[in-house]
Amino acid sequence: MYRDLQWSPAEKKIARKAYDSAVECALAKVMVEFKSRAVAAATPSEMWEVGAYLHQQRRELDEMFDYRYSQLPLVFARLIREQHLDEALLAGLSDEKRQMIRSILSLAGR
């Protein structure tokens, strides 16, 4: 279903800009939490916990951010649900793609 989607050059630019914005947002949130944890770490075991947190966040972000066009509707829905992406940044995508993203959101319980 998603594999059959056609992306115009204009839609590809919109998608890339929205995707990059979400990456920046997600990384900024991780950075804030990392700094807070690092400042609070007072023992070696707490220091290693900060490292474990970063490792876990990297795995989650690597899983979340997939720029294959066949996956973008799912990716964008997740990013909106997890508040890394404002749906307004997807303005300009076809109605079909935006409706697909909204349907995924409604199935996931937004």
Biopython code that builds the backbone (N, CA, C, O; Angstrom):
import numpy as np
from Bio.PDB.StructureBuilder import StructureBuilder

atoms = [
    (1, "MET", "N", (0.825, -1.192, 0.000)),
    (1, "MET", "CA", (0.000, 0.000, 0.000)),
    (1, "MET", "C", (0.870, 1.257, 0.000)),
    (1, "MET", "O", (0.719, 2.129, -0.856)),
    (2, "TYR", "N", (1.780, 1.335, 0.971)),
    (2, "TYR", "CA", (2.635, 2.521, 1.055)),
    (2, "TYR", "C", (3.700, 2.508, -0.044)),
    (2, "TYR", "O", (4.170, 3.560, -0.477)),
    (3, "ARG", "N", (4.067, 1.329, -0.479)),
    (3, "ARG", "CA", (5.099, 1.199, -1.506)),
    (3, "ARG", "C", (4.657, 1.801, -2.832)),
    (3, "ARG", "O", (5.482, 2.241, -3.633)),
    (4, "ASP", "N", (3.343, 1.814, -3.055)),
    (4, "ASP", "CA", (2.804, 2.300, -4.318)),
    (4, "ASP", "C", (2.661, 3.820, -4.362)),
    (4, "ASP", "O", (2.318, 4.380, -5.403)),
    (5, "LEU", "N", (2.918, 4.481, -3.254)),
    (5, "LEU", "CA", (2.772, 5.938, -3.226)),
    (5, "LEU", "C", (3.796, 6.600, -4.140)),
    (5, "LEU", "O", (4.968, 6.223, -4.159)),
    (6, "GLN", "N", (3.348, 7.561, -4.874)),
    (6, "GLN", "CA", (4.240, 8.347, -5.720)),
    (6, "GLN", "C", (4.479, 9.692, -5.031)),
    (6, "GLN", "O", (3.544, 10.318, -4.532)),
    (7, "TRP", "N", (5.712, 10.118, -5.010)),
    (7, "TRP", "CA", (6.097, 11.375, -4.374)),
    (7, "TRP", "C", (6.594, 12.331, -5.447)),
    (7, "TRP", "O", (7.550, 12.034, -6.163)),
    (8, "SER", "N", (5.942, 13.472, -5.551)),
    (8, "SER", "CA", (6.389, 14.482, -6.512)),
    (8, "SER", "C", (7.652, 15.136, -5.973)),
    (8, "SER", "O", (7.939, 15.028, -4.781)),
    (9, "PRO", "N", (8.408, 15.809, -6.824)),
    (9, "PRO", "CA", (9.593, 16.524, -6.331)),
    (9, "PRO", "C", (9.254, 17.530, -5.222)),
    (9, "PRO", "O", (10.006, 17.666, -4.257)),
    (10, "ALA", "N", (8.132, 18.227, -5.358)),
    (10, "ALA", "CA", (7.731, 19.192, -4.318)),
    (10, "ALA", "C", (7.407, 18.472, -3.016)),
    (10, "ALA", "O", (7.760, 18.956, -1.941)),
    (11, "GLU", "N", (6.739, 17.323, -3.096)),
    (11, "GLU", "CA", (6.418, 16.565, -1.890)),
    (11, "GLU", "C", (7.682, 16.018, -1.236)),
    (11, "GLU", "O", (7.773, 15.959, -0.009)),
    (12, "LYS", "N", (8.638, 15.626, -2.035)),
    (12, "LYS", "CA", (9.903, 15.133, -1.483)),
    (12, "LYS", "C", (10.611, 16.218, -0.689)),
    (12, "LYS", "O", (11.201, 15.943, 0.355)),
    (13, "LYS", "N", (10.555, 17.457, -1.184)),
    (13, "LYS", "CA", (11.171, 18.577, -0.448)),
    (13, "LYS", "C", (10.442, 18.830, 0.860)),
    (13, "LYS", "O", (11.078, 19.047, 1.891)),
    (14, "ILE", "N", (9.107, 18.804, 0.830)),
    (14, "ILE", "CA", (8.303, 19.007, 2.035)),
    (14, "ILE", "C", (8.599, 17.901, 3.045)),
    (14, "ILE", "O", (8.799, 18.164, 4.231)),
    (15, "ALA", "N", (8.625, 16.667, 2.559)),
    (15, "ALA", "CA", (8.884, 15.530, 3.440)),
    (15, "ALA", "C", (10.263, 15.630, 4.079)),
    (15, "ALA", "O", (10.408, 15.380, 5.276)),
    (16, "ARG", "N", (11.266, 15.987, 3.306)),
    (16, "ARG", "CA", (12.628, 16.100, 3.841)),
    (16, "ARG", "C", (12.713, 17.187, 4.898)),
    (16, "ARG", "O", (13.339, 17.004, 5.942)),
    (17, "LYS", "N", (12.076, 18.325, 4.621)),
    (17, "LYS", "CA", (12.110, 19.426, 5.582)),
    (17, "LYS", "C", (11.404, 19.031, 6.884)),
    (17, "LYS", "O", (11.906, 19.316, 7.971)),
    (18, "ALA", "N", (10.251, 18.380, 6.778)),
    (18, "ALA", "CA", (9.517, 17.938, 7.971)),
    (18, "ALA", "C", (10.325, 16.895, 8.741)),
    (18, "ALA", "O", (10.414, 16.947, 9.967)),
    (19, "TYR", "N", (10.903, 15.960, 8.016)),
    (19, "TYR", "CA", (11.710, 14.899, 8.621)),
    (19, "TYR", "C", (12.904, 15.500, 9.369)),
    (19, "TYR", "O", (13.156, 15.161, 10.525)),
    (20, "ASP", "N", (13.628, 16.388, 8.705)),
    (20, "ASP", "CA", (14.795, 17.021, 9.334)),
    (20, "ASP", "C", (14.397, 17.813, 10.571)),
    (20, "ASP", "O", (15.116, 17.813, 11.570)),
    (21, "SER", "N", (13.256, 18.487, 10.507)),
    (21, "SER", "CA", (12.759, 19.234, 11.661)),
    (21, "SER", "C", (12.469, 18.296, 12.831)),
    (21, "SER", "O", (12.784, 18.612, 13.978)),
    (22, "ALA", "N", (11.873, 17.148, 12.539)),
    (22, "ALA", "CA", (11.572, 16.170, 13.588)),
    (22, "ALA", "C", (12.839, 15.590, 14.187)),
    (22, "ALA", "O", (12.907, 15.370, 15.397)),
    (23, "VAL", "N", (13.845, 15.338, 13.359)),
    (23, "VAL", "CA", (15.128, 14.838, 13.865)),
    (23, "VAL", "C", (15.718, 15.851, 14.840)),
    (23, "VAL", "O", (16.144, 15.485, 15.936)),
    (24, "GLU", "N", (15.744, 17.108, 14.448)),
    (24, "GLU", "CA", (16.277, 18.156, 15.325)),
    (24, "GLU", "C", (15.510, 18.229, 16.631)),
    (24, "GLU", "O", (16.110, 18.354, 17.699)),
    (25, "CYS", "N", (14.183, 18.152, 16.555)),
    (25, "CYS", "CA", (13.353, 18.203, 17.755)),
    (25, "CYS", "C", (13.654, 17.031, 18.679)),
    (25, "CYS", "O", (13.848, 17.220, 19.880)),
    (26, "ALA", "N", (13.694, 15.834, 18.134)),
    (26, "ALA", "CA", (13.961, 14.649, 18.946)),
    (26, "ALA", "C", (15.340, 14.708, 19.584)),
    (26, "ALA", "O", (15.500, 14.380, 20.759)),
    (27, "LEU", "N", (16.332, 15.123, 18.811)),
    (27, "LEU", "CA", (17.689, 15.224, 19.363)),
    (27, "LEU", "C", (17.781, 16.288, 20.439)),
    (27, "LEU", "O", (18.499, 16.115, 21.423)),
    (28, "ALA", "N", (17.066, 17.381, 20.263)),
    (28, "ALA", "CA", (17.068, 18.440, 21.280)),
    (28, "ALA", "C", (16.473, 17.927, 22.594)),
    (28, "ALA", "O", (16.974, 18.249, 23.671)),
    (29, "LYS", "N", (15.414, 17.135, 22.504)),
    (29, "LYS", "CA", (14.803, 16.573, 23.716)),
    (29, "LYS", "C", (15.765, 15.625, 24.412)),
    (29, "LYS", "O", (15.880, 15.644, 25.637)),
    (30, "VAL", "N", (16.457, 14.795, 23.638)),
    (30, "VAL", "CA", (17.425, 13.872, 24.219)),
    (30, "VAL", "C", (18.572, 14.651, 24.856)),
    (30, "VAL", "O", (19.050, 14.294, 25.933)),
    (31, "MET", "N", (19.007, 15.710, 24.192)),
    (31, "MET", "CA", (20.110, 16.524, 24.717)),
    (31, "MET", "C", (19.745, 17.145, 26.068)),
    (31, "MET", "O", (20.558, 17.147, 26.992)),
    (32, "VAL", "N", (18.532, 17.665, 26.179)),
    (32, "VAL", "CA", (18.089, 18.270, 27.445)),
    (32, "VAL", "C", (18.109, 17.223, 28.554)),
    (32, "VAL", "O", (18.615, 17.475, 29.648)),
    (33, "GLU", "N", (17.555, 16.048, 28.265)),
    (33, "GLU", "CA", (17.512, 14.992, 29.275)),
    (33, "GLU", "C", (18.920, 14.492, 29.611)),
    (33, "GLU", "O", (19.229, 14.235, 30.775)),
    (34, "PHE", "N", (19.761, 14.356, 28.602)),
    (34, "PHE", "CA", (21.141, 13.928, 28.826)),
    (34, "PHE", "C", (21.865, 14.904, 29.762)),
    (34, "PHE", "O", (22.514, 14.483, 30.719)),
    (35, "LYS", "N", (21.752, 16.198, 29.483)),
    (35, "LYS", "CA", (22.431, 17.196, 30.316)),
    (35, "LYS", "C", (21.934, 17.144, 31.757)),
    (35, "LYS", "O", (22.715, 17.246, 32.703)),
    (36, "SER", "N", (20.633, 16.984, 31.903)),
    (36, "SER", "CA", (20.061, 16.902, 33.249)),
    (36, "SER", "C", (20.605, 15.689, 33.994)),
    (36, "SER", "O", (20.988, 15.787, 35.160)),
    (37, "ARG", "N", (20.635, 14.562, 33.325)),
    (37, "ARG", "CA", (21.149, 13.339, 33.953)),
    (37, "ARG", "C", (22.643, 13.440, 34.234)),
    (37, "ARG", "O", (23.114, 12.988, 35.277)),
    (38, "ALA", "N", (23.383, 14.029, 33.306)),
    (38, "ALA", "CA", (24.834, 14.141, 33.496)),
    (38, "ALA", "C", (25.165, 15.037, 34.682)),
    (38, "ALA", "O", (26.052, 14.722, 35.475)),
    (39, "VAL", "N", (24.467, 16.133, 34.801)),
    (39, "VAL", "CA", (24.704, 17.054, 35.922)),
    (39, "VAL", "C", (24.358, 16.382, 37.249)),
    (39, "VAL", "O", (25.034, 16.595, 38.256)),
    (40, "ALA", "N", (23.299, 15.567, 37.242)),
    (40, "ALA", "CA", (22.853, 14.918, 38.475)),
    (40, "ALA", "C", (23.708, 13.714, 38.861)),
    (40, "ALA", "O", (23.672, 13.278, 40.011)),
    (41, "ALA", "N", (24.466, 13.180, 37.928)),
    (41, "ALA", "CA", (25.273, 11.986, 38.213)),
    (41, "ALA", "C", (26.356, 12.327, 39.224)),
    (41, "ALA", "O", (27.159, 13.239, 39.025)),
    (42, "ALA", "N", (26.354, 11.569, 40.316)),
    (42, "ALA", "CA", (27.321, 11.833, 41.379)),
    (42, "ALA", "C", (28.216, 10.637, 41.675)),
    (42, "ALA", "O", (29.194, 10.755, 42.413)),
    (43, "THR", "N", (27.885, 9.501, 41.107)),
    (43, "THR", "CA", (28.669, 8.302, 41.364)),
    (43, "THR", "C", (29.026, 7.647, 40.027)),
    (43, "THR", "O", (28.393, 7.922, 39.007)),
    (44, "PRO", "N", (30.033, 6.789, 40.037)),
    (44, "PRO", "CA", (30.362, 6.086, 38.797)),
    (44, "PRO", "C", (29.176, 5.291, 38.233)),
    (44, "PRO", "O", (28.984, 5.258, 37.017)),
    (45, "SER", "N", (28.391, 4.660, 39.086)),
    (45, "SER", "CA", (27.258, 3.880, 38.568)),
    (45, "SER", "C", (26.227, 4.805, 37.916)),
    (45, "SER", "O", (25.609, 4.436, 36.917)),
    (46, "GLU", "N", (26.042, 5.984, 38.465)),
    (46, "GLU", "CA", (25.127, 6.946, 37.840)),
    (46, "GLU", "C", (25.682, 7.441, 36.506)),
    (46, "GLU", "O", (24.927, 7.696, 35.568)),
    (47, "MET", "N", (27.004, 7.574, 36.428)),
    (47, "MET", "CA", (27.624, 7.968, 35.168)),
    (47, "MET", "C", (27.341, 6.915, 34.094)),
    (47, "MET", "O", (27.014, 7.258, 32.958)),
    (48, "TRP", "N", (27.469, 5.626, 34.456)),
    (48, "TRP", "CA", (27.212, 4.559, 33.489)),
    (48, "TRP", "C", (25.729, 4.508, 33.107)),
    (48, "TRP", "O", (25.384, 4.136, 31.985)),
    (49, "GLU", "N", (24.868, 4.879, 34.035)),
    (49, "GLU", "CA", (23.439, 4.945, 33.722)),
    (49, "GLU", "C", (23.161, 6.013, 32.659)),
    (49, "GLU", "O", (22.290, 5.839, 31.807)),
    (50, "VAL", "N", (23.909, 7.115, 32.718)),
    (50, "VAL", "CA", (23.769, 8.147, 31.689)),
    (50, "VAL", "C", (24.187, 7.578, 30.332)),
    (50, "VAL", "O", (23.528, 7.817, 29.320)),
    (51, "GLY", "N", (25.274, 6.833, 30.324)),
    (51, "GLY", "CA", (25.717, 6.200, 29.089)),
    (51, "GLY", "C", (24.685, 5.209, 28.563)),
    (51, "GLY", "O", (24.441, 5.145, 27.358)),
    (52, "ALA", "N", (24.083, 4.440, 29.456)),
    (52, "ALA", "CA", (23.051, 3.480, 29.051)),
    (52, "ALA", "C", (21.833, 4.210, 28.488)),
    (52, "ALA", "O", (21.225, 3.763, 27.515)),
    (53, "TYR", "N", (21.486, 5.331, 29.106)),
    (53, "TYR", "CA", (20.370, 6.147, 28.599)),
    (53, "TYR", "C", (20.661, 6.601, 27.167)),
    (53, "TYR", "O", (19.805, 6.484, 26.290)),
    (54, "LEU", "N", (21.865, 7.117, 26.936)),
    (54, "LEU", "CA", (22.220, 7.575, 25.587)),
    (54, "LEU", "C", (22.178, 6.429, 24.576)),
    (54, "LEU", "O", (21.694, 6.594, 23.456)),
    (55, "HIS", "N", (22.679, 5.292, 24.975)),
    (55, "HIS", "CA", (22.674, 4.126, 24.086)),
    (55, "HIS", "C", (21.233, 3.733, 23.723)),
    (55, "HIS", "O", (20.930, 3.469, 22.560)),
    (56, "GLN", "N", (20.367, 3.699, 24.716)),
    (56, "GLN", "CA", (18.964, 3.346, 24.488)),
    (56, "GLN", "C", (18.289, 4.381, 23.586)),
    (56, "GLN", "O", (17.537, 4.017, 22.682)),
    (57, "GLN", "N", (18.546, 5.645, 23.821)),
    (57, "GLN", "CA", (17.947, 6.695, 23.003)),
    (57, "GLN", "C", (18.414, 6.598, 21.557)),
    (57, "GLN", "O", (17.633, 6.807, 20.628)),
    (58, "ARG", "N", (19.666, 6.288, 21.376)),
    (58, "ARG", "CA", (20.183, 6.161, 20.011)),
    (58, "ARG", "C", (19.489, 5.024, 19.277)),
    (58, "ARG", "O", (19.120, 5.166, 18.112)),
    (59, "ARG", "N", (19.311, 3.900, 19.955)),
    (59, "ARG", "CA", (18.605, 2.766, 19.334)),
    (59, "ARG", "C", (17.176, 3.150, 18.981)),
    (59, "ARG", "O", (16.697, 2.836, 17.891)),
    (60, "GLU", "N", (16.494, 3.829, 19.897)),
    (60, "GLU", "CA", (15.108, 4.227, 19.644)),
    (60, "GLU", "C", (15.020, 5.213, 18.477)),
    (60, "GLU", "O", (14.133, 5.096, 17.632)),
    (61, "LEU", "N", (15.932, 6.176, 18.431)),
    (61, "LEU", "CA", (15.916, 7.151, 17.344)),
    (61, "LEU", "C", (16.263, 6.492, 16.010)),
    (61, "LEU", "O", (15.665, 6.821, 14.986)),
    (62, "ASP", "N", (17.209, 5.580, 16.012)),
    (62, "ASP", "CA", (17.553, 4.865, 14.782)),
    (62, "ASP", "C", (16.356, 4.072, 14.262)),
    (62, "ASP", "O", (16.145, 3.974, 13.054)),
    (63, "GLU", "N", (15.580, 3.511, 15.176)),
    (63, "GLU", "CA", (14.384, 2.757, 14.788)),
    (63, "GLU", "C", (13.281, 3.697, 14.293)),
    (63, "GLU", "O", (12.575, 3.382, 13.335)),
    (64, "MET", "N", (13.141, 4.834, 14.939)),
    (64, "MET", "CA", (12.060, 5.769, 14.636)),
    (64, "MET", "C", (12.257, 6.477, 13.300)),
    (64, "MET", "O", (11.290, 6.682, 12.567)),
    (65, "PHE", "N", (13.465, 6.845, 12.978)),
    (65, "PHE", "CA", (13.723, 7.666, 11.803)),
    (65, "PHE", "C", (14.167, 6.798, 10.627)),
    (65, "PHE", "O", (15.302, 6.325, 10.563)),
    (66, "ASP", "N", (13.235, 6.612, 9.709)),
    (66, "ASP", "CA", (13.448, 5.786, 8.520)),
    (66, "ASP", "C", (12.959, 6.604, 7.331)),
    (66, "ASP", "O", (11.756, 6.825, 7.190)),
    (67, "TYR", "N", (13.858, 7.049, 6.487)),
    (67, "TYR", "CA", (13.476, 7.960, 5.405)),
    (67, "TYR", "C", (13.137, 7.253, 4.096)),
    (67, "TYR", "O", (13.184, 7.884, 3.040)),
    (68, "ARG", "N", (12.808, 6.003, 4.129)),
    (68, "ARG", "CA", (12.344, 5.367, 2.896)),
    (68, "ARG", "C", (10.945, 5.883, 2.604)),
    (68, "ARG", "O", (10.087, 5.904, 3.487)),
    (69, "TYR", "N", (10.718, 6.297, 1.374)),
    (69, "TYR", "CA", (9.416, 6.874, 1.018)),
    (69, "TYR", "C", (8.273, 5.912, 1.324)),
    (69, "TYR", "O", (7.176, 6.348, 1.671)),
    (70, "SER", "N", (8.514, 4.625, 1.200)),
    (70, "SER", "CA", (7.468, 3.647, 1.501)),
    (70, "SER", "C", (7.095, 3.642, 2.978)),
    (70, "SER", "O", (6.016, 3.178, 3.346)),
    (71, "GLN", "N", (7.981, 4.154, 3.822)),
    (71, "GLN", "CA", (7.753, 4.144, 5.267)),
    (71, "GLN", "C", (7.338, 5.504, 5.833)),
    (71, "GLN", "O", (6.908, 5.586, 6.983)),
    (72, "LEU", "N", (7.460, 6.551, 5.052)),
    (72, "LEU", "CA", (7.232, 7.896, 5.591)),
    (72, "LEU", "C", (5.848, 8.113, 6.200)),
    (72, "LEU", "O", (5.763, 8.785, 7.228)),
    (73, "PRO", "N", (4.762, 7.593, 5.635)),
    (73, "PRO", "CA", (3.480, 7.806, 6.321)),
    (73, "PRO", "C", (3.485, 7.248, 7.747)),
    (73, "PRO", "O", (2.980, 7.893, 8.665)),
    (74, "LEU", "N", (4.045, 6.074, 7.931)),
    (74, "LEU", "CA", (4.146, 5.484, 9.278)),
    (74, "LEU", "C", (5.075, 6.304, 10.163)),
    (74, "LEU", "O", (4.772, 6.560, 11.328)),
    (75, "VAL", "N", (6.197, 6.709, 9.605)),
    (75, "VAL", "CA", (7.179, 7.487, 10.354)),
    (75, "VAL", "C", (6.572, 8.823, 10.782)),
    (75, "VAL", "O", (6.680, 9.214, 11.945)),
    (76, "PHE", "N", (5.935, 9.520, 9.842)),
    (76, "PHE", "CA", (5.344, 10.815, 10.176)),
    (76, "PHE", "C", (4.246, 10.674, 11.222)),
    (76, "PHE", "O", (4.136, 11.513, 12.116)),
    (77, "ALA", "N", (3.438, 9.633, 11.126)),
    (77, "ALA", "CA", (2.387, 9.429, 12.135)),
    (77, "ALA", "C", (3.011, 9.239, 13.518)),
    (77, "ALA", "O", (2.546, 9.823, 14.497)),
    (78, "ARG", "N", (4.034, 8.444, 13.595)),
    (78, "ARG", "CA", (4.695, 8.218, 14.886)),
    (78, "ARG", "C", (5.319, 9.506, 15.421)),
    (78, "ARG", "O", (5.223, 9.808, 16.610)),
    (79, "LEU", "N", (5.955, 10.257, 14.531)),
    (79, "LEU", "CA", (6.603, 11.494, 14.960)),
    (79, "LEU", "C", (5.589, 12.516, 15.459)),
    (79, "LEU", "O", (5.859, 13.249, 16.410)),
    (80, "ILE", "N", (4.441, 12.566, 14.829)),
    (80, "ILE", "CA", (3.379, 13.458, 15.293)),
    (80, "ILE", "C", (2.877, 12.980, 16.652)),
    (80, "ILE", "O", (2.739, 13.773, 17.584)),
    (81, "ARG", "N", (2.604, 11.683, 16.761)),
    (81, "ARG", "CA", (2.095, 11.112, 18.013)),
    (81, "ARG", "C", (3.065, 11.352, 19.169)),
    (81, "ARG", "O", (2.641, 11.614, 20.295)),
    (82, "GLU", "N", (4.353, 11.262, 18.893)),
    (82, "GLU", "CA", (5.356, 11.427, 19.953)),
    (82, "GLU", "C", (5.819, 12.872, 20.091)),
    (82, "GLU", "O", (6.787, 13.155, 20.796)),
    (83, "GLN", "N", (5.133, 13.774, 19.423)),
    (83, "GLN", "CA", (5.339, 15.216, 19.519)),
    (83, "GLN", "C", (6.732, 15.675, 19.087)),
    (83, "GLN", "O", (7.319, 16.588, 19.668)),
    (84, "HIS", "N", (7.233, 15.016, 18.057)),
    (84, "HIS", "CA", (8.484, 15.459, 17.453)),
    (84, "HIS", "C", (8.225, 16.228, 16.165)),
    (84, "HIS", "O", (9.125, 16.865, 15.619)),
    (85, "LEU", "N", (6.976, 16.163, 15.683)),
    (85, "LEU", "CA", (6.632, 16.771, 14.403)),
    (85, "LEU", "C", (5.262, 17.425, 14.490)),
    (85, "LEU", "O", (4.305, 16.827, 14.983)),
    (86, "ASP", "N", (5.181, 18.651, 14.008)),
    (86, "ASP", "CA", (3.907, 19.363, 13.894)),
    (86, "ASP", "C", (3.300, 18.991, 12.548)),
    (86, "ASP", "O", (3.930, 19.164, 11.505)),
    (87, "GLU", "N", (2.086, 18.485, 12.577)),
    (87, "GLU", "CA", (1.422, 18.048, 11.350)),
    (87, "GLU", "C", (1.352, 19.161, 10.304)),
    (87, "GLU", "O", (1.311, 18.882, 9.106)),
    (88, "ALA", "N", (1.338, 20.405, 10.743)),
    (88, "ALA", "CA", (1.271, 21.537, 9.811)),
    (88, "ALA", "C", (2.466, 21.555, 8.856)),
    (88, "ALA", "O", (2.366, 22.092, 7.752)),
    (89, "LEU", "N", (3.595, 20.972, 9.270)),
    (89, "LEU", "CA", (4.767, 20.938, 8.395)),
    (89, "LEU", "C", (4.571, 20.013, 7.193)),
    (89, "LEU", "O", (5.377, 20.014, 6.263)),
    (90, "LEU", "N", (3.507, 19.236, 7.221)),
    (90, "LEU", "CA", (3.232, 18.323, 6.114)),
    (90, "LEU", "C", (2.282, 18.943, 5.085)),
    (90, "LEU", "O", (1.896, 18.288, 4.117)),
    (91, "ALA", "N", (1.913, 20.200, 5.298)),
    (91, "ALA", "CA", (1.062, 20.899, 4.326)),
    (91, "ALA", "C", (1.775, 20.882, 2.979)),
    (91, "ALA", "O", (2.971, 21.160, 2.891)),
    (92, "GLY", "N", (1.039, 20.558, 1.957)),
    (92, "GLY", "CA", (1.629, 20.467, 0.627)),
    (92, "GLY", "C", (1.765, 19.034, 0.154)),
    (92, "GLY", "O", (1.928, 18.785, -1.041)),
    (93, "LEU", "N", (1.699, 18.076, 1.094)),
    (93, "LEU", "CA", (1.639, 16.686, 0.682)),
    (93, "LEU", "C", (0.239, 16.431, 0.125)),
    (93, "LEU", "O", (-0.700, 17.154, 0.459)),
    (94, "SER", "N", (0.094, 15.427, -0.706)),
    (94, "SER", "CA", (-1.212, 15.121, -1.287)),
    (94, "SER", "C", (-2.223, 14.803, -0.183)),
    (94, "SER", "O", (-1.863, 14.371, 0.912)),
    (95, "ASP", "N", (-3.485, 15.030, -0.504)),
    (95, "ASP", "CA", (-4.551, 14.692, 0.444)),
    (95, "ASP", "C", (-4.498, 13.209, 0.800)),
    (95, "ASP", "O", (-4.758, 12.828, 1.941)),
    (96, "GLU", "N", (-4.163, 12.383, -0.176)),
    (96, "GLU", "CA", (-4.073, 10.940, 0.058)),
    (96, "GLU", "C", (-3.031, 10.631, 1.139)),
    (96, "GLU", "O", (-3.295, 9.845, 2.050)),
    (97, "LYS", "N", (-1.880, 11.234, 1.040)),
    (97, "LYS", "CA", (-0.810, 10.972, 2.013)),
    (97, "LYS", "C", (-1.183, 11.513, 3.395)),
    (97, "LYS", "O", (-0.959, 10.851, 4.408)),
    (98, "ARG", "N", (-1.743, 12.703, 3.426)),
    (98, "ARG", "CA", (-2.123, 13.294, 4.728)),
    (98, "ARG", "C", (-3.235, 12.486, 5.376)),
    (98, "ARG", "O", (-3.231, 12.303, 6.593)),
    (99, "GLN", "N", (-4.190, 11.999, 4.585)),
    (99, "GLN", "CA", (-5.266, 11.175, 5.128)),
    (99, "GLN", "C", (-4.718, 9.848, 5.637)),
    (99, "GLN", "O", (-5.169, 9.338, 6.663)),
    (100, "MET", "N", (-3.759, 9.296, 4.930)),
    (100, "MET", "CA", (-3.125, 8.050, 5.353)),
    (100, "MET", "C", (-2.454, 8.250, 6.721)),
    (100, "MET", "O", (-2.584, 7.411, 7.613)),
    (101, "ILE", "N", (-1.750, 9.349, 6.870)),
    (101, "ILE", "CA", (-1.080, 9.646, 8.141)),
    (101, "ILE", "C", (-2.109, 9.811, 9.253)),
    (101, "ILE", "O", (-1.916, 9.300, 10.356)),
    (102, "ARG", "N", (-3.199, 10.520, 8.972)),
    (102, "ARG", "CA", (-4.261, 10.703, 9.979)),
    (102, "ARG", "C", (-4.908, 9.364, 10.347)),
    (102, "ARG", "O", (-5.238, 9.131, 11.510)),
    (103, "SER", "N", (-5.083, 8.504, 9.376)),
    (103, "SER", "CA", (-5.676, 7.183, 9.644)),
    (103, "SER", "C", (-4.765, 6.374, 10.555)),
    (103, "SER", "O", (-5.235, 5.721, 11.487)),
    (104, "ILE", "N", (-3.475, 6.417, 10.292)),
    (104, "ILE", "CA", (-2.522, 5.707, 11.144)),
    (104, "ILE", "C", (-2.583, 6.275, 12.564)),
    (104, "ILE", "O", (-2.557, 5.525, 13.540)),
    (105, "LEU", "N", (-2.664, 7.591, 12.672)),
    (105, "LEU", "CA", (-2.756, 8.221, 13.985)),
    (105, "LEU", "C", (-4.011, 7.786, 14.729)),
    (105, "LEU", "O", (-3.960, 7.500, 15.926)),
    (106, "SER", "N", (-5.129, 7.735, 14.030)),
    (106, "SER", "CA", (-6.387, 7.357, 14.693)),
    (106, "SER", "C", (-6.348, 5.887, 15.128)),
    (106, "SER", "O", (-6.886, 5.537, 16.179)),
    (107, "LEU", "N", (-5.716, 5.033, 14.325)),
    (107, "LEU", "CA", (-5.590, 3.631, 14.713)),
    (107, "LEU", "C", (-4.701, 3.469, 15.938)),
    (107, "LEU", "O", (-4.908, 2.579, 16.762)),
    (108, "ALA", "N", (-3.714, 4.341, 16.042)),
    (108, "ALA", "CA", (-2.766, 4.273, 17.158)),
    (108, "ALA", "C", (-3.284, 4.993, 18.400)),
    (108, "ALA", "O", (-2.638, 4.982, 19.448)),
    (109, "GLY", "N", (-4.447, 5.617, 18.274)),
    (109, "GLY", "CA", (-5.002, 6.329, 19.425)),
    (109, "GLY", "C", (-4.366, 7.673, 19.678)),
    (109, "GLY", "O", (-4.349, 8.176, 20.801)),
    (110, "ARG", "N", (-3.841, 8.244, 18.608)),
    (110, "ARG", "CA", (-3.150, 9.535, 18.639)),
    (110, "ARG", "C", (-2.719, 9.848, 20.008)),
    (110, "ARG", "O", (-2.118, 10.897, 20.241)),
]
sb = StructureBuilder()
sb.init_structure("model")
sb.init_model(0)
sb.init_chain("A")
sb.init_seg("    ")
for serial, (resi, resn, name, xyz) in enumerate(atoms, 1):
    if name == "N":
        sb.init_residue(resn, " ", resi, " ")
    sb.init_atom(name, np.array(xyz, "f"), 0.0, 1.0, " ", f" {name:<3s}", serial, name[0])
structure = sb.get_structure()
